[in-house]
């Protein structure tokens, strides 16, 4: 996975964005003061990506597999990440398991 973190200054605003092949690019326009405060907690791009993944999982828009793909984590690391943020693992139905298995199978074929 190739990810580049970039920050462009424009006047009193900074633009943070991530680039990766086969991935969507998202740009946020936030005031410098806000960017400075948020950056104090670590890499702002990574924190924004993690927040998006957490909220998507909470809303059951994203699966555990999709969160792990977004964040470049293993399944166990993803479960630990969710636990550290007090996000319980979703109730998994048989259909969910089938869907997850199909996603993992597809991903394993792509990496061969």
C-alpha positions, 0 to 999 in steps of 0.5 A: 500500500502506498500512502503519502501524507501531504499538507499544503498551506493556503493563507490561514488554512491548511489542506490535508489529504492522502493519496493512494492508488485505487483509493479516493482522495479526500481534502479537508479545509481547516483553519491553521489554529484548528490544524495545530491543535489537532496535530498535537495528538499525532499525524492528523491525516491518520487520525482523520482516517481512523475517525472515519473508520471508527464512525463507519464501523459504529454505524455498521456502514463498514465491516471489520474487514473494510476497517482493517483494509482502510487502516492497513491492519490485520484482523486482530490489530483491527479488533484491538484498535476498536477495543482501544476506542471502546467500540464493541464488535458488531453482532455478527449474523451468518450473512455477515460471516458469509460476506466477510469470508467472500471479502477475505477470499477476494482479497487473498486472490488479489495479493497472490 
